[in-house]
Amino acid sequence: MTGPGTCHLVFRLEGVVTRTESGARRVTPGMGELLKELSSDFKMWLFCEGAEEELAPILEGLELERVIPRIRWLFASELFRADMPGKLVRQLVRRTAARREDLLWIDDRPSVTAGVIRAGMNAAVFVDAFRLRRNLALRGLVK
């Protein structure tokens, strides 16, 4: 995997945004700061499993566009669902215009992450912002 400047980070929405007990959505604790930090060195993408018309207003309300431009929001209806990793990886390569080895899929579901790895793309399991930062540091992507 290459480093900052050429590496593209693809986050699955459900790792970046969580639901509160009341059902409201909010940015996962620690992720807002980490995303802001990463945005200066990486092209970041947000993969959303759902329709754009349903999710875009929620994402706008969370102000995610400040760190991941709307043009880099990818919706399952435009690509493929995350449970189809082979097709998903091919579409991500096409959509991002990046080489497969320059993409890092970040997801909170180990089964999807494993599928993406089997499809030939780098991936990291997201547990929380602290562990993600550590994982990125081990890969030499952040200090």
Beta strands, then each sheet from edge to edge (+ up, - down):
strand 1: 8-12
strand 2: 17-19
strand 3: 25-27
strand 4: 43-48
strand 5: 73-75
strand 6: 103-107
strand 7: 122-125
sheet 1: 5+ 4+ 1+ 6+ 7+
sheet 2: 2+ 3-
end
